[in-house]
């Protein structure tokens, strides 16, 4: 195996382990910190000092995760890496196990450093309240997972095994999205930002969740199309162009349904039903929330 093939396989495993760690991070309680850090201009030396403090703070926050969750992440990563490397290489059992452990440790450590800005912002800079930090973190991770699926792993042709794990990861991501929406509905006061106006903030929150949902549904459609090029067809044949698949996602989500693109196969039909039902449910929530925001503003 040459260096490019090794890097190719490592990136795939990194992305697959990233999904589970991102989900675990949204489940870890956010600790409220009284020393909120103000924004301001700093020198180059101070910037590197703040960057070092941010990375250390991130590593400490991840180290405070529940022990059983860290143990599960390590075991999951080693088993997944071992199974993947065994299929991709012809190395001995001991070398494959060592490579699996190394891949898991490097992947989790690298992702922990990538998460440093999000963890630092949610707990030290941006918000004063725990519920706001949880919602912000869920929203960031719900965008990050489909982003790395589309722009990192989609062009690597990972194969049906990895694509199945990616579909499971998207299912976990939708769990995070609806968890974030429920948190918003249970705590409507978090959207009140006085300098923006009491009506603009909740509406922007609703629109943001709408865009996040559409982005995740579009990622699901892309994954299905990548698994089976004939999953979506029109009169000219299979539809695999990203722009046409985005068009199909939005048309199905909004219940317009022109019928020019048709899903074929059980998985494609199932994902199309998920897109349609999600669009129907969120449309009612979208309209109701906007009316509630304007009605509340008029009463005040």
N, C-alpha and C positions, 0 to 999 in steps of 0.2 A: 504494500500500500504506500503510495507516494504522499507527499505533504499536502497536496491539494485534496486528495480523497480523505485524508485524515481530518483536515479542516472542515470539509463538507459534512462528514459524519458528526463531528463535534458540534457544529452549528445546529444540526437537527436535534441532537440530544439536549443542547442548551435551551433551545426554544421549548421543547416538550417539558423539561424540568421547570422552566420559567413559569409556565401556566399554573402548575400546582403551587409553587411558592407564592405567586401573586395572590392566588385564592387564600392561602394560609395567612398572608399578611393582612388581608381585609377582615379576617376573623379574629386577629389578635387585638385585644382592647387597646385603645389609644389613651395614653396617660396624659393628663392635663399638666402642663408645665407653666409656672407663674412667670418665668423670665422670658417674656416675649422679646425677640430680637428685632430692633428697628432696621429699616433699610437705610442705606447711605453709601456715599462714595468712600472707597478705601484704597490704600496703596497696594502695589503689587505684592509686597511681603505680607501685608495683612490679609490680602486675598488668599494667598496660599495657606496662611494660618487658619482662616475660616474654612477653607476647603478641607484641610486636615481634620478640623474639629467636626465637620459635617460627616466625613467618612467614618470617623471613630464613633460618632453618635449613632450612625446607621448600623454599624456592626454590633454595638451594644444593644440596640433595640431588637435586632434579630436574635441575638443571644438570649434575650429575655422571653422568647417564645416558649410556650409550654414544652416540657421535655418530650412528651409523647409525640407532639407534632414535629419536632425536629428529628426524632428517631424515625417517624414514618417517612419524612421527606428523604432522609438518607437511605433507608431501606428501599423505598420506591425508586430512587435514582440509581442505586446500585443494580437492582434487579432489571430495570429497564435498560440500563447501559450494557449490562452483561448479555442480555438477550439480543440486543441490537448489534453489539460488536461481534458476538458469536456468529450471527448471520452474515455479517459483512466481511469478516476476516477468517483466516485459517490458523490463528495463533493457538498456542497451548492454553490449557485451562488456567494455569497460574498467571500467565501473562494477560489473558483476557480479564480475569478477576482484578488484577492490579490496575489495568487500563480502565476498567469500569469504576473502581474506587476513585482513581485520579480524575476521571471525567466528571463524576458527581461532585467531588469537592471543588474543582475548578469552576464548574457551572454555577453552583450555589454561591460561591464566593464572588464570582464575577457579577452575578445578578444582584447580590446584596449591595455591591458598589454602585450598580446602575440605579438601584432604588433609593440611594442616599438622598438625592434632592427631594423626592416625594415625601419620604419619611421626615426629613428635616423641616420641610415647609409646613407639613400638616401638624407638627408637634411643637415647633419653635418659632415660626415666623408669622404665618398667614392667619391662623384662626385662634380664637380665645376659647372656643367651646368644643367639647369632645365630639358631639354629634356632627358638627360641621366638618371636622377632620375626617371622620369616618366616611361621610358622603363624598368629600373631595377625593379621598384615596380610592374608593370604589369606582368613581367616575374615571379617574386617571388610568387605573388598571383595566377597566372595561374597554378603553380605547387602545391601551398598549398591547393587549393580547392579540386582537385581530390585526393590529398594525404589523407586529412581527410575523404573524402568519402570512400576511399578504406580501410584504416587502422583503422578508428575509427567507422564509422557508418555502414559499410558493414556487420559486424558480429553481429549487434544488431537486425537484422530482423525487420526493422521499419514498414513495411506494405506498401500497395499501395499508400496511401495518401502521406506519406513522400517520397517515391520513385518518385512520380510524381513531387514533389517540387524539389527533387534532380536533375531530368532531366532538369527542368527549370533553375536550378542553373548552370548546365553544359552549357546550351545554352548561359547564360550570360557570362560564362567563355570564350566561343569561341568568343564572341563579344570583350572581352578584348584582346584575343590573336591576332585577326586580327587588332585591334586598335594598338597594339604594333608593329606589322609588318609594318603597314602603317607609323607609326612614324619613324621606321628605314629607310624605303624607301624615305621618305620626307627629312630626315636629314642624308645622308650617311656619313657625316664627323664625326659623333659621334663614328664611329667604328675605327677611326685612333688612334692607341696607339703606339707610336714610339718605345717603348722598345720591343714590340712584333713584329713589322713589319706591314707595311700598308696592306699587303695581308692576313696575318694570322688572324687579328682581325675581318674583315667582314666575313670571312669564318666560324670562330668559332661562330659568331653571327647567321649565317644562320643555322648551325648545331644545335645550342641551341634551336632555334625556332622549328626546325624539331622534336627534341626529346620532346619538350613541347606539340606539336600538337599530336604526337603519344600517349603520356601518357594520354592526355585528351580523345582521341578517344577510347583508351583501357578502360578508366573509363566508357565511355558511353556504350560500349559493356558489361562490367561487370554489370552495373545497369540494362540493359535490360534482361540479363541472370538471374539476381537475381529476377526480377519481374516475369519472365516466364521461368522456367527451360527448356522448350521445344522450346525456341526462336531460338536456334542453335542446329542442329542435324547432325549426321553422320550415317554411316551404323550400328553403334553399339547402337545408341540411342541418348539421349540428351547430349550435350557438356556443362559442367559447370566448368571444371577444368580451373583455371586461366591461366596456361601455354598454354593450347590449344586455349583459347580465345585470348591470346596475339599473338599466331601464326596466328590466323584467321585475327586479326586486321592488322598485318604487311603485310600479303599476299594480303589482299584486298587493303590496302593503296598503295602498290607498283604495283597494277594492275596485279599481277601474276595469282591469282584466280585458284587454283588447283581444286576446286569444291568438296573437301572431306568434308567440313563443309558447311551446307546450312542454310540460315536464314529462319525461319518459322514465319508467322504472319506479320501483317502490320507494327508494330513498329520495329521489327527486320529488315525487308526489308528496311524501311526508314533509320534506322541508318547505315545499310550497304551501302546504296547509299551515305549517307553523308561521310562515310569513303572513298569510292572510288572517289567521286568528289573532296574531299579535297586533296587526294593523287595526283590526276591528276593535279590540279591547283598548288600545292606546288612543284611538280616535275619540272614544267616549270620555276617557280620562283627560285628554288634551282640551276638548271643548269645555268640559265641566270645570276644569281648573282655571281656564282663562275667564270664564264667566264668574267664578267665585272670586277671583282676584279683582276684577273690575267692580263687582258688587260690594266687596269689602271696602274698596277705596271710596266708592260713592257714599257708603254709610258713614265713613269717617269724615 
